[in-house]
Amino acid sequence: MSQRIIKAACLIVTASITALFCAQSVAKASEGCRDLAISHQYEKAVAACTAAVRKGDLSGAALADMYTWRGFAYKGMGDTAKARADFDRAITLNPASDVSYVGRAQVWEKEKKLRAARADLTKAIEINPRNQAAWENRGILSYVERKHAEALADLNRAIELDPKNARAFTFRGNAYAALNENQKAVDDYTKALELNPQEFLSLLGRAFVEKKAGYYDRAMADYSRLLEIAPRFWQVHEGRAEIYAIRKEYGKGIEELTRAIAINPSNVLLYSKRGMMYVFEKKPELALADFTKAIEIKPGNPGPYLVRAVLYKDLLQFDRSLADIKKSLELKPGDVASMILLARVESLRHDATEACRWIKAAFDTGKLKDQRFLADEKDFDKIRTSPCFRELVDR
């Protein structure tokens, strides 16, 4: 064998070994970056992916993968701007990457850009009709947008592709619950919990459906189990409080809402609900404090003004009640409940003209069909003999 042939053979062998080593290195880098992102080691994933990108020996789909998994890592860290930039790069390098489209869709969802999210998920499904995550995410997106029939269709497909995906069963249960198909919802929640006993959203959903159906003991059992899994989940305390309210155990309901408020002190509804329970417990000052706190947190919400107005009326503080009702009407013009309450307060103040004006305004909306309450409502006793009121009754 000549020296030239031997030398050429050595070069070929060396090149082959180098190519093999490079291929193995690329594969190893890709797996390391991906595995770290999947295992939620986001900072390490970003470092590994960045090192692989900077090395400069990747291109095309391989480089796109690095950007994709770094995008998922950035998303996990809450940096949606960097995540979206990486998914954009990945899609530019490899427009056939369905995984990149799913990742970018999840970023759009976090940024509340739901139309863009839907477009990316649909594109991912077009590229790969067996991408279970794309079907699942689009189904969840449809549920969030209250497109429940579309949600069911997509989640059915997601479950066909992965019958052991607890999250897909959970959100299909949510869609069934929204459509009042309660037994199907409970079945899906139960299946999700069989697959993943820690699936707390299924426990919450099942408890909600059970509570709505009147199975309070079952709902309480699910809430108690949920407290063990997610003790900082304020919705559990809210749900338990609602059951106590139904049972007229207002003291226990107040305790639960107090726990919920400690976890979520800026939730207007929690203060309003606790305020109502204080009313039933005959603790008006504490009720007023809660309604006032709800107004301070969200002064543009008409609800707390209206419930505080009712309490002021019952306390015979008519001027304060009128001020709150008028504010509620300012925020929600044409609200029939506010108009009728205003008429009642004006009647109690012996102002028949104003009371009749607001009763007529309520009827003129077309939303108040039943006039029988005029004859039965004791608040109108003060103006019952006035000409304008008798005219309204006769009409």
Contacts in CASP RR format, 6 or more apart in sequence:
PFRMAT RR
TARGET T0000
AUTHOR 0000-0000-0000
METHOD contacts of the structure
MODEL  1
MSQRIIKAACLIVTASITALFCAQSVAKASEGCRDLAISHQYEKAVAACT
AAVRKGDLSGAALADMYTWRGFAYKGMGDTAKARADFDRAITLNPASDVS
YVGRAQVWEKEKKLRAARADLTKAIEINPRNQAAWENRGILSYVERKHAE
ALADLNRAIELDPKNARAFTFRGNAYAALNENQKAVDDYTKALELNPQEF
LSLLGRAFVEKKAGYYDRAMADYSRLLEIAPRFWQVHEGRAEIYAIRKEY
GKGIEELTRAIAINPSNVLLYSKRGMMYVFEKKPELALADFTKAIEIKPG
NPGPYLVRAVLYKDLLQFDRSLADIKKSLELKPGDVASMILLARVESLRH
DATEACRWIKAAFDTGKLKDQRFLADEKDFDKIRTSPCFRELVDR
22 57 0 8 1.000
25 57 0 8 1.000
26 57 0 8 1.000
26 58 0 8 1.000
26 62 0 8 1.000
29 48 0 8 1.000
29 51 0 8 1.000
29 52 0 8 1.000
29 55 0 8 1.000
29 58 0 8 1.000
29 66 0 8 1.000
30 52 0 8 1.000
30 62 0 8 1.000
30 65 0 8 1.000
30 66 0 8 1.000
30 69 0 8 1.000
32 48 0 8 1.000
33 45 0 8 1.000
33 48 0 8 1.000
33 49 0 8 1.000
33 52 0 8 1.000
33 65 0 8 1.000
33 66 0 8 1.000
33 69 0 8 1.000
33 70 0 8 1.000
34 65 0 8 1.000
34 69 0 8 1.000
36 42 0 8 1.000
36 44 0 8 1.000
36 45 0 8 1.000
36 48 0 8 1.000
36 73 0 8 1.000
37 45 0 8 1.000
37 49 0 8 1.000
37 69 0 8 1.000
37 70 0 8 1.000
37 71 0 8 1.000
37 72 0 8 1.000
37 73 0 8 1.000
38 72 0 8 1.000
40 76 0 8 1.000
42 73 0 8 1.000
42 74 0 8 1.000
42 76 0 8 1.000
42 77 0 8 1.000
43 73 0 8 1.000
43 77 0 8 1.000
45 69 0 8 1.000
45 70 0 8 1.000
45 72 0 8 1.000
45 73 0 8 1.000
46 70 0 8 1.000
46 73 0 8 1.000
46 74 0 8 1.000
46 77 0 8 1.000
49 66 0 8 1.000
49 67 0 8 1.000
49 69 0 8 1.000
49 70 0 8 1.000
49 73 0 8 1.000
50 70 0 8 1.000
52 58 0 8 1.000
52 66 0 8 1.000
53 63 0 8 1.000
53 66 0 8 1.000
53 67 0 8 1.000
53 70 0 8 1.000
58 66 0 8 1.000
59 93 0 8 1.000
60 93 0 8 1.000
60 94 0 8 1.000
61 93 0 8 1.000
61 94 0 8 1.000
61 97 0 8 1.000
63 93 0 8 1.000
64 89 0 8 1.000
64 90 0 8 1.000
64 91 0 8 1.000
64 93 0 8 1.000
64 94 0 8 1.000
64 97 0 8 1.000
64 100 0 8 1.000
65 90 0 8 1.000
65 94 0 8 1.000
65 97 0 8 1.000
67 86 0 8 1.000
67 87 0 8 1.000
67 89 0 8 1.000
67 90 0 8 1.000
67 93 0 8 1.000
67 100 0 8 1.000
68 86 0 8 1.000
68 87 0 8 1.000
68 90 0 8 1.000
68 97 0 8 1.000
68 99 0 8 1.000
68 100 0 8 1.000
68 103 0 8 1.000
70 86 0 8 1.000
71 82 0 8 1.000
71 83 0 8 1.000
71 86 0 8 1.000
71 87 0 8 1.000
71 90 0 8 1.000
71 103 0 8 1.000
72 83 0 8 1.000
72 103 0 8 1.000
74 80 0 8 1.000
74 82 0 8 1.000
74 83 0 8 1.000
74 86 0 8 1.000
75 83 0 8 1.000
75 103 0 8 1.000
75 106 0 8 1.000
75 107 0 8 1.000
75 110 0 8 1.000
76 83 0 8 1.000
78 110 0 8 1.000
80 107 0 8 1.000
80 110 0 8 1.000
80 111 0 8 1.000
83 103 0 8 1.000
83 107 0 8 1.000
84 104 0 8 1.000
84 107 0 8 1.000
84 108 0 8 1.000
87 100 0 8 1.000
87 101 0 8 1.000
87 103 0 8 1.000
87 104 0 8 1.000
87 107 0 8 1.000
88 104 0 8 1.000
90 97 0 8 1.000
90 100 0 8 1.000
91 97 0 8 1.000
91 100 0 8 1.000
91 101 0 8 1.000
91 104 0 8 1.000
94 100 0 8 1.000
96 127 0 8 1.000
97 127 0 8 1.000
98 123 0 8 1.000
98 124 0 8 1.000
98 125 0 8 1.000
98 127 0 8 1.000
98 128 0 8 1.000
98 131 0 8 1.000
98 134 0 8 1.000
99 124 0 8 1.000
99 131 0 8 1.000
99 133 0 8 1.000
101 120 0 8 1.000
101 121 0 8 1.000
101 123 0 8 1.000
101 124 0 8 1.000
101 127 0 8 1.000
101 134 0 8 1.000
102 120 0 8 1.000
102 121 0 8 1.000
102 124 0 8 1.000
102 131 0 8 1.000
102 133 0 8 1.000
102 134 0 8 1.000
102 137 0 8 1.000
103 120 0 8 1.000
104 120 0 8 1.000
105 116 0 8 1.000
105 117 0 8 1.000
105 118 0 8 1.000
105 120 0 8 1.000
105 121 0 8 1.000
105 124 0 8 1.000
105 134 0 8 1.000
105 137 0 8 1.000
106 117 0 8 1.000
106 137 0 8 1.000
108 114 0 8 1.000
108 116 0 8 1.000
108 117 0 8 1.000
108 120 0 8 1.000
109 117 0 8 1.000
109 137 0 8 1.000
109 141 0 8 1.000
114 141 0 8 1.000
114 144 0 8 1.000
114 145 0 8 1.000
117 137 0 8 1.000
117 141 0 8 1.000
118 138 0 8 1.000
118 141 0 8 1.000
121 134 0 8 1.000
121 137 0 8 1.000
121 138 0 8 1.000
121 141 0 8 1.000
122 138 0 8 1.000
124 131 0 8 1.000
124 133 0 8 1.000
124 134 0 8 1.000
125 131 0 8 1.000
125 134 0 8 1.000
125 135 0 8 1.000
125 138 0 8 1.000
128 134 0 8 1.000
130 161 0 8 1.000
132 158 0 8 1.000
132 161 0 8 1.000
132 162 0 8 1.000
132 165 0 8 1.000
132 168 0 8 1.000
135 154 0 8 1.000
135 155 0 8 1.000
135 157 0 8 1.000
135 158 0 8 1.000
135 161 0 8 1.000
136 154 0 8 1.000
136 155 0 8 1.000
136 158 0 8 1.000
136 165 0 8 1.000
136 167 0 8 1.000
136 168 0 8 1.000
136 171 0 8 1.000
138 154 0 8 1.000
139 150 0 8 1.000
139 151 0 8 1.000
139 153 0 8 1.000
139 154 0 8 1.000
139 155 0 8 1.000
139 158 0 8 1.000
139 171 0 8 1.000
140 151 0 8 1.000
140 155 0 8 1.000
140 171 0 8 1.000
142 148 0 8 1.000
142 150 0 8 1.000
142 151 0 8 1.000
142 154 0 8 1.000
142 175 0 8 1.000
143 151 0 8 1.000
143 155 0 8 1.000
143 171 0 8 1.000
143 174 0 8 1.000
143 175 0 8 1.000
143 178 0 8 1.000
146 178 0 8 1.000
148 175 0 8 1.000
148 178 0 8 1.000
148 179 0 8 1.000
151 171 0 8 1.000
151 172 0 8 1.000
151 175 0 8 1.000
152 172 0 8 1.000
152 175 0 8 1.000
152 176 0 8 1.000
155 168 0 8 1.000
155 171 0 8 1.000
155 172 0 8 1.000
155 175 0 8 1.000
156 172 0 8 1.000
158 165 0 8 1.000
158 168 0 8 1.000
159 165 0 8 1.000
159 168 0 8 1.000
159 169 0 8 1.000
159 172 0 8 1.000
162 168 0 8 1.000
164 195 0 8 1.000
165 195 0 8 1.000
166 191 0 8 1.000
166 192 0 8 1.000
166 193 0 8 1.000
166 195 0 8 1.000
166 196 0 8 1.000
166 199 0 8 1.000
166 202 0 8 1.000
167 192 0 8 1.000
167 199 0 8 1.000
169 188 0 8 1.000
169 189 0 8 1.000
169 191 0 8 1.000
169 192 0 8 1.000
169 195 0 8 1.000
169 202 0 8 1.000
170 188 0 8 1.000
170 189 0 8 1.000
170 192 0 8 1.000
170 199 0 8 1.000
170 201 0 8 1.000
170 202 0 8 1.000
172 188 0 8 1.000
173 184 0 8 1.000
173 185 0 8 1.000
173 188 0 8 1.000
173 189 0 8 1.000
173 192 0 8 1.000
173 202 0 8 1.000
173 205 0 8 1.000
174 185 0 8 1.000
174 201 0 8 1.000
174 205 0 8 1.000
176 182 0 8 1.000
176 184 0 8 1.000
176 185 0 8 1.000
176 188 0 8 1.000
177 185 0 8 1.000
177 205 0 8 1.000
177 208 0 8 1.000
177 209 0 8 1.000
182 209 0 8 1.000
182 212 0 8 1.000
182 213 0 8 1.000
185 205 0 8 1.000
185 206 0 8 1.000
185 209 0 8 1.000
186 206 0 8 1.000
186 209 0 8 1.000
186 210 0 8 1.000
188 202 0 8 1.000
189 202 0 8 1.000
189 203 0 8 1.000
189 205 0 8 1.000
189 206 0 8 1.000
189 209 0 8 1.000
190 202 0 8 1.000
190 206 0 8 1.000
192 199 0 8 1.000
192 202 0 8 1.000
193 199 0 8 1.000
193 202 0 8 1.000
193 203 0 8 1.000
193 206 0 8 1.000
198 229 0 8 1.000
200 226 0 8 1.000
200 229 0 8 1.000
200 230 0 8 1.000
200 233 0 8 1.000
203 222 0 8 1.000
203 223 0 8 1.000
203 225 0 8 1.000
203 226 0 8 1.000
203 229 0 8 1.000
204 222 0 8 1.000
204 226 0 8 1.000
204 233 0 8 1.000
204 235 0 8 1.000
204 236 0 8 1.000
206 222 0 8 1.000
207 218 0 8 1.000
207 219 0 8 1.000
207 220 0 8 1.000
207 222 0 8 1.000
207 223 0 8 1.000
207 226 0 8 1.000
207 239 0 8 1.000
208 219 0 8 1.000
208 239 0 8 1.000
210 216 0 8 1.000
210 218 0 8 1.000
210 219 0 8 1.000
210 222 0 8 1.000
211 219 0 8 1.000
211 239 0 8 1.000
211 242 0 8 1.000
211 243 0 8 1.000
216 243 0 8 1.000
216 246 0 8 1.000
216 247 0 8 1.000
219 239 0 8 1.000
219 243 0 8 1.000
220 240 0 8 1.000
220 243 0 8 1.000
223 236 0 8 1.000
223 239 0 8 1.000
223 240 0 8 1.000
226 233 0 8 1.000
226 236 0 8 1.000
227 233 0 8 1.000
227 236 0 8 1.000
230 236 0 8 1.000
232 263 0 8 1.000
233 263 0 8 1.000
234 259 0 8 1.000
234 260 0 8 1.000
234 261 0 8 1.000
234 263 0 8 1.000
234 264 0 8 1.000
234 267 0 8 1.000
234 270 0 8 1.000
235 260 0 8 1.000
237 256 0 8 1.000
237 257 0 8 1.000
237 259 0 8 1.000
237 260 0 8 1.000
237 263 0 8 1.000
238 256 0 8 1.000
238 257 0 8 1.000
238 260 0 8 1.000
238 270 0 8 1.000
238 273 0 8 1.000
239 256 0 8 1.000
240 253 0 8 1.000
240 256 0 8 1.000
241 252 0 8 1.000
241 253 0 8 1.000
241 254 0 8 1.000
241 256 0 8 1.000
241 257 0 8 1.000
241 260 0 8 1.000
241 273 0 8 1.000
241 274 0 8 1.000
241 277 0 8 1.000
242 273 0 8 1.000
244 250 0 8 1.000
244 251 0 8 1.000
244 252 0 8 1.000
244 253 0 8 1.000
244 256 0 8 1.000
245 253 0 8 1.000
245 273 0 8 1.000
245 277 0 8 1.000
245 280 0 8 1.000
248 280 0 8 1.000
250 277 0 8 1.000
250 280 0 8 1.000
250 281 0 8 1.000
251 277 0 8 1.000
251 281 0 8 1.000
253 277 0 8 1.000
254 274 0 8 1.000
254 277 0 8 1.000
254 278 0 8 1.000
254 281 0 8 1.000
257 270 0 8 1.000
257 273 0 8 1.000
257 274 0 8 1.000
257 277 0 8 1.000
258 274 0 8 1.000
260 267 0 8 1.000
260 270 0 8 1.000
261 267 0 8 1.000
261 270 0 8 1.000
261 271 0 8 1.000
261 274 0 8 1.000
264 270 0 8 1.000
266 297 0 8 1.000
268 294 0 8 1.000
268 297 0 8 1.000
268 298 0 8 1.000
268 301 0 8 1.000
268 304 0 8 1.000
269 294 0 8 1.000
271 290 0 8 1.000
271 291 0 8 1.000
271 293 0 8 1.000
271 294 0 8 1.000
271 297 0 8 1.000
271 304 0 8 1.000
272 290 0 8 1.000
272 291 0 8 1.000
272 294 0 8 1.000
272 303 0 8 1.000
272 304 0 8 1.000
272 307 0 8 1.000
274 290 0 8 1.000
275 286 0 8 1.000
275 287 0 8 1.000
275 290 0 8 1.000
275 291 0 8 1.000
275 307 0 8 1.000
276 287 0 8 1.000
276 307 0 8 1.000
278 284 0 8 1.000
278 286 0 8 1.000
278 287 0 8 1.000
278 290 0 8 1.000
279 287 0 8 1.000
279 311 0 8 1.000
284 311 0 8 1.000
284 314 0 8 1.000
284 315 0 8 1.000
287 311 0 8 1.000
288 308 0 8 1.000
288 311 0 8 1.000
291 304 0 8 1.000
291 307 0 8 1.000
291 308 0 8 1.000
291 311 0 8 1.000
292 308 0 8 1.000
294 301 0 8 1.000
294 304 0 8 1.000
295 301 0 8 1.000
295 304 0 8 1.000
295 305 0 8 1.000
295 308 0 8 1.000
298 304 0 8 1.000
300 331 0 8 1.000
301 331 0 8 1.000
302 327 0 8 1.000
302 328 0 8 1.000
302 329 0 8 1.000
302 331 0 8 1.000
302 332 0 8 1.000
302 335 0 8 1.000
302 338 0 8 1.000
303 328 0 8 1.000
305 324 0 8 1.000
305 325 0 8 1.000
305 327 0 8 1.000
305 328 0 8 1.000
305 331 0 8 1.000
306 324 0 8 1.000
306 325 0 8 1.000
306 328 0 8 1.000
306 337 0 8 1.000
306 338 0 8 1.000
306 341 0 8 1.000
308 324 0 8 1.000
309 320 0 8 1.000
309 321 0 8 1.000
309 322 0 8 1.000
309 324 0 8 1.000
309 325 0 8 1.000
309 328 0 8 1.000
309 341 0 8 1.000
309 345 0 8 1.000
310 321 0 8 1.000
310 341 0 8 1.000
312 318 0 8 1.000
312 320 0 8 1.000
312 321 0 8 1.000
312 324 0 8 1.000
313 321 0 8 1.000
313 341 0 8 1.000
313 344 0 8 1.000
313 345 0 8 1.000
313 348 0 8 1.000
316 348 0 8 1.000
318 345 0 8 1.000
318 348 0 8 1.000
318 349 0 8 1.000
321 341 0 8 1.000
321 345 0 8 1.000
322 342 0 8 1.000
322 345 0 8 1.000
322 346 0 8 1.000
325 338 0 8 1.000
325 341 0 8 1.000
325 342 0 8 1.000
325 345 0 8 1.000
326 342 0 8 1.000
328 335 0 8 1.000
328 338 0 8 1.000
329 335 0 8 1.000
329 338 0 8 1.000
329 339 0 8 1.000
329 342 0 8 1.000
332 338 0 8 1.000
334 361 0 8 1.000
334 365 0 8 1.000
336 362 0 8 1.000
336 365 0 8 1.000
336 367 0 8 1.000
336 368 0 8 1.000
339 358 0 8 1.000
339 359 0 8 1.000
339 361 0 8 1.000
339 362 0 8 1.000
339 365 0 8 1.000
340 358 0 8 1.000
340 359 0 8 1.000
340 362 0 8 1.000
340 368 0 8 1.000
342 358 0 8 1.000
343 354 0 8 1.000
343 355 0 8 1.000
343 356 0 8 1.000
343 357 0 8 1.000
343 358 0 8 1.000
343 359 0 8 1.000
343 362 0 8 1.000
343 380 0 8 1.000
344 355 0 8 1.000
344 377 0 8 1.000
344 379 0 8 1.000
344 380 0 8 1.000
345 379 0 8 1.000
346 352 0 8 1.000
346 354 0 8 1.000
346 355 0 8 1.000
346 358 0 8 1.000
347 355 0 8 1.000
347 379 0 8 1.000
347 380 0 8 1.000
347 381 0 8 1.000
347 382 0 8 1.000
347 383 0 8 1.000
348 379 0 8 1.000
348 382 0 8 1.000
350 382 0 8 1.000
350 383 0 8 1.000
351 383 0 8 1.000
352 382 0 8 1.000
352 383 0 8 1.000
352 386 0 8 1.000
352 388 0 8 1.000
352 389 0 8 1.000
353 388 0 8 1.000
355 380 0 8 1.000
355 383 0 8 1.000
355 389 0 8 1.000
356 383 0 8 1.000
356 386 0 8 1.000
356 388 0 8 1.000
356 389 0 8 1.000
356 391 0 8 1.000
356 392 0 8 1.000
359 374 0 8 1.000
359 389 0 8 1.000
359 392 0 8 1.000
360 392 0 8 1.000
362 368 0 8 1.000
363 371 0 8 1.000
363 392 0 8 1.000
371 392 0 8 1.000
371 393 0 8 1.000
374 380 0 8 1.000
374 389 0 8 1.000
374 392 0 8 1.000
374 393 0 8 1.000
375 393 0 8 1.000
380 389 0 8 1.000
383 389 0 8 1.000
384 390 0 8 1.000
END
